Amino acid sequence: MGRPLRIDRAGGCCHVTARGNERRDIYRDEADRLKFLELVAAQSKLFRLRPRCYVLMDNHFHLGLETTEPNLSRAPAP
């Protein structure tokens, strides 16, 4: 069974997460983590998202985002 459809709305708070295939690491080193954060910042600016918090684990990440427009599903993954 798939997950319920995401409800996109302006002013919404969203929890975005992703895990590496077979729970493998998704970052090679600290430079890789910084590049990921740069991509999150660029996508946030482009799609007018407000990052509120983040956690970068070795094999997954969590992002807390606020949407200013109902367009989260159009933003590509970083």
MDTraj code that builds the backbone (N, CA, C; nanometers):
import mdtraj as md
import numpy as np

residues = "MET GLY ARG PRO LEU ARG ILE ASP ARG ALA GLY GLY CYS CYS HIS VAL THR ALA ARG GLY ASN GLU ARG ARG ASP ILE TYR ARG ASP GLU ALA ASP ARG LEU LYS PHE LEU GLU LEU VAL ALA ALA GLN SER LYS LEU PHE ARG LEU ARG PRO ARG CYS TYR VAL LEU MET ASP ASN HIS PHE HIS LEU GLY LEU GLU THR THR GLU PRO ASN LEU SER ARG ALA PRO ALA PRO".split()
xyz = np.array([
    [0.0841, -0.1176, 0.0000],
    [0.0000, 0.0000, 0.0000],
    [0.0889, 0.1243, 0.0000],
    [0.0606, 0.2166, -0.0886],
    [0.1374, 0.3397, -0.0988],
    [0.0995, 0.4379, 0.0102],
    [0.1799, 0.5413, 0.0215],
    [0.1511, 0.6429, 0.1226],
    [0.0386, 0.7332, 0.0741],
    [-0.0304, 0.8014, 0.1640],
    [-0.1347, 0.8953, 0.1224],
    [-0.0735, 1.0096, 0.0404],
    [-0.1528, 1.0690, -0.0467],
    [-0.1054, 1.1812, -0.1266],
    [-0.0666, 1.2976, -0.0368],
    [0.0390, 1.3681, -0.0758],
    [0.0822, 1.4863, -0.0024],
    [-0.0161, 1.5996, -0.0297],
    [-0.0529, 1.6713, 0.0729],
    [-0.1390, 1.7882, 0.0582],
    [-0.0481, 1.9100, 0.0514],
    [-0.0412, 1.9719, -0.0652],
    [0.0399, 2.0927, -0.0832],
    [-0.0446, 2.2137, -0.0500],
    [0.0091, 2.2992, 0.0395],
    [-0.0608, 2.4239, 0.0693],
    [0.0403, 2.5271, 0.1147],
    [0.0093, 2.6518, 0.0890],
    [0.0959, 2.7606, 0.1333],
    [0.0937, 2.7656, 0.2854],
    [0.2087, 2.7865, 0.3462],
    [0.2182, 2.7938, 0.4909],
    [0.2198, 2.6591, 0.5596],
    [0.2350, 2.5523, 0.4824],
    [0.2380, 2.4181, 0.5407],
    [0.3755, 2.3833, 0.5955],
    [0.3787, 2.2972, 0.6933],
    [0.5039, 2.2439, 0.7470],
    [0.5175, 2.1004, 0.7001],
    [0.6330, 2.0661, 0.6462],
    [0.6530, 1.9340, 0.5869],
    [0.7783, 1.8673, 0.6439],
    [0.7704, 1.7380, 0.6581],
    [0.8850, 1.6564, 0.6974],
    [0.9255, 1.5773, 0.5739],
    [1.0456, 1.6023, 0.5234],
    [1.0965, 1.5347, 0.4042],
    [1.2126, 1.4466, 0.4484],
    [1.2108, 1.3227, 0.4057],
    [1.3180, 1.2308, 0.4429],
    [1.3486, 1.1368, 0.3272],
    [1.4702, 1.0865, 0.3247],
    [1.5099, 0.9863, 0.2259],
    [1.6217, 0.9035, 0.2868],
    [1.6276, 0.7788, 0.2466],
    [1.7272, 0.6846, 0.2986],
    [1.8029, 0.6252, 0.1800],
    [1.9299, 0.5919, 0.2005],
    [2.0107, 0.5294, 0.0971],
    [1.9601, 0.3901, 0.0631],
    [1.9835, 0.3478, -0.0597],
    [1.9458, 0.2118, -0.1004],
    [2.0108, 0.1098, -0.0074],
    [1.9339, 0.0119, 0.0315],
    [1.9812, -0.0931, 0.1225],
    [2.0434, -0.0344, 0.2487],
    [1.9949, 0.0839, 0.2879],
    [2.0419, 0.1559, 0.4068],
    [2.1913, 0.1880, 0.4026],
    [2.2441, 0.2013, 0.2809],
    [2.3856, 0.2370, 0.2663],
    [2.4039, 0.3867, 0.2867],
    [2.5273, 0.4273, 0.3133],
    [2.5592, 0.5690, 0.3328],
    [2.5252, 0.6495, 0.2078],
    [2.4801, 0.7719, 0.2296],
    [2.4485, 0.8595, 0.1163],
    [2.5460, 0.9758, 0.1049],
    [2.6365, 0.9888, 0.2006],
    [2.7402, 1.0925, 0.1955],
    [2.8759, 1.0238, 0.2025],
    [2.9690, 1.0703, 0.1191],
    [3.1036, 1.0126, 0.1198],
    [3.1911, 1.0736, 0.2285],
    [3.1744, 1.2058, 0.2489],
    [3.2585, 1.2765, 0.3451],
    [3.1909, 1.4080, 0.3826],
    [3.2598, 1.4885, 0.4614],
    [3.2027, 1.6152, 0.5087],
    [3.1758, 1.7111, 0.3916],
    [3.2613, 1.7097, 0.2898],
    [3.2408, 1.7946, 0.1723],
    [3.1101, 1.7578, 0.1015],
    [3.0802, 1.6297, 0.0984],
    [2.9563, 1.5816, 0.0381],
    [2.8346, 1.6334, 0.1155],
    [2.8434, 1.6318, 0.2479],
    [2.7340, 1.6840, 0.3316],
    [2.7131, 1.8335, 0.3062],
    [2.8233, 1.9071, 0.2953],
    [2.8124, 2.0513, 0.2690],
    [2.7518, 2.0779, 0.1318],
    [2.7889, 1.9984, 0.0319],
    [2.7307, 2.0128, -0.1017],
    [2.5800, 1.9862, -0.0965],
    [2.5387, 1.8854, -0.0213],
    [2.3968, 1.8555, -0.0054],
    [2.3244, 1.9768, 0.0531],
    [2.3812, 2.0386, 0.1560],
    [2.3185, 2.1556, 0.2172],
    [2.3126, 2.2732, 0.1205],
    [2.4147, 2.2879, 0.0355],
    [2.4120, 2.3923, -0.0678],
    [2.2969, 2.3677, -0.1653],
    [2.2763, 2.2421, -0.2033],
    [2.1659, 2.2084, -0.2942],
    [2.0308, 2.2341, -0.2286],
    [2.0185, 2.2021, -0.1017],
    [1.8939, 2.2306, -0.0290],
    [1.8688, 2.3814, -0.0277],
    [1.9721, 2.4594, -0.0019],
    [1.9584, 2.6058, 0.0008],
    [1.9167, 2.6596, -0.1365],
    [1.9786, 2.6084, -0.2426],
    [1.9461, 2.6552, -0.3783],
    [1.8022, 2.6194, -0.4144],
    [1.7597, 2.4958, -0.3848],
    [1.6219, 2.4543, -0.4157],
    [1.5221, 2.5329, -0.3304],
    [1.5597, 2.5616, -0.2065],
    [1.4715, 2.6377, -0.1187],
    [1.4486, 2.7775, -0.1735],
    [1.5549, 2.8385, -0.2223],
    [1.5419, 2.9724, -0.2799],
    [1.4582, 2.9685, -0.4072],
    [1.4849, 2.8718, -0.4939],
    [1.4147, 2.8606, -0.6209],
    [1.2652, 2.8352, -0.6026],
    [1.2297, 2.7482, -0.5071],
    [1.0900, 2.7107, -0.4875],
    [1.0262, 2.7800, -0.3671],
    [1.0964, 2.8785, -0.3115],
    [1.0461, 2.9588, -0.1996],
    [1.0039, 2.8723, -0.0818],
    [1.0914, 2.7800, -0.0458],
    [1.0719, 2.6959, 0.0721],
    [1.1543, 2.7550, 0.1859],
    [1.1091, 2.7349, 0.3073],
    [1.1842, 2.7838, 0.4231],
    [1.2324, 2.6640, 0.5058],
    [1.3599, 2.6324, 0.4945],
    [1.4119, 2.5238, 0.5785],
    [1.4081, 2.5677, 0.7245],
    [1.3516, 2.4851, 0.8105],
    [1.3414, 2.5169, 0.9531],
    [1.4376, 2.4334, 1.0369],
    [1.4630, 2.3109, 0.9940],
    [1.5566, 2.2261, 1.0668],
    [1.6018, 2.1131, 0.9753],
    [1.7132, 2.0512, 1.0107],
    [1.7608, 1.9363, 0.9332],
    [1.8451, 1.8465, 1.0225],
    [1.8497, 1.7210, 0.9840],
    [1.9378, 1.6227, 1.0474],
    [1.9981, 1.5407, 0.9345],
    [2.1297, 1.5351, 0.9290],
    [2.1987, 1.4554, 0.8283],
    [2.2640, 1.3372, 0.8983],
    [2.2103, 1.2200, 0.8749],
    [2.2680, 1.0973, 0.9295],
    [2.3530, 1.0350, 0.8188],
    [2.4298, 0.9325, 0.8495],
    [2.5148, 0.8707, 0.7473],
    [2.4337, 0.8143, 0.6314],
    [2.3206, 0.7508, 0.6607],
    [2.2455, 0.6822, 0.5548],
    [2.1087, 0.7434, 0.5251],
    [2.0761, 0.8563, 0.5869],
    [1.9491, 0.9225, 0.5559],
    [1.9510, 1.0668, 0.6057],
    [1.8487, 1.1411, 0.5666],
    [1.8357, 1.2787, 0.6147],
    [1.6902, 1.3079, 0.6486],
    [1.6715, 1.4109, 0.7286],
    [1.5395, 1.4639, 0.7616],
    [1.5460, 1.6146, 0.7401],
    [1.4459, 1.6689, 0.6725],
    [1.4346, 1.8134, 0.6540],
    [1.2987, 1.8581, 0.7061],
    [1.2976, 1.9636, 0.7826],
    [1.1727, 2.0285, 0.8213],
    [1.1601, 2.1534, 0.7372],
    [1.0580, 2.1594, 0.6525],
    [1.0410, 2.2707, 0.5590],
    [0.9061, 2.3379, 0.5789],
    [0.9040, 2.4678, 0.5576],
    [0.7784, 2.5423, 0.5525],
    [0.7580, 2.5864, 0.4086],
    [0.6388, 2.5678, 0.3565],
    [0.6097, 2.6075, 0.2193],
    [0.5454, 2.7454, 0.2180],
    [0.5913, 2.8319, 0.1284],
    [0.5275, 2.9626, 0.1126],
    [0.4277, 2.9587, -0.0028],
    [0.4424, 2.8573, -0.0879],
    [0.3506, 2.8332, -0.1997],
    [0.3201, 2.6835, -0.2015],
    [0.2084, 2.6428, -0.2589],
    [0.1764, 2.4993, -0.2637],
    [0.2522, 2.4280, -0.3770],
    [0.3859, 2.4170, -0.3633],
    [0.4666, 2.3628, -0.4726],
    [0.5738, 2.2645, -0.4279],
    [0.5638, 2.2077, -0.3096],
    [0.6691, 2.1185, -0.2611],
    [0.6890, 1.9998, -0.3540],
    [0.5826, 1.9461, -0.4086],
    [0.5957, 1.8276, -0.4944],
    [0.6657, 1.8599, -0.6269],
    [0.6797, 1.9854, -0.6633],
    [0.7505, 2.0224, -0.7865],
    [0.8992, 2.0416, -0.7649],
    [0.9424, 2.0557, -0.6407],
    [1.0846, 2.0753, -0.6132],
    [1.1569, 1.9418, -0.6264],
    [1.2618, 1.9345, -0.7083],
    [1.3345, 1.8073, -0.7217],
    [1.4126, 1.7750, -0.5954],
    [1.4408, 1.6515, -0.5752],
    [1.5222, 1.6107, -0.4597],
    [1.6619, 1.6680, -0.4750],
    [1.7231, 1.7132, -0.3654],
    [1.8586, 1.7698, -0.3746],
    [1.9623, 1.6650, -0.4099],
])
top = md.Topology()
chain = top.add_chain()
for i, resn in enumerate(residues, 1):
    res = top.add_residue(resn, chain, resSeq=i)
    for name in ("N", "CA", "C"):
        top.add_atom(name, md.element.get_by_symbol(name[0]), res)
traj = md.Trajectory(xyz[None], top)
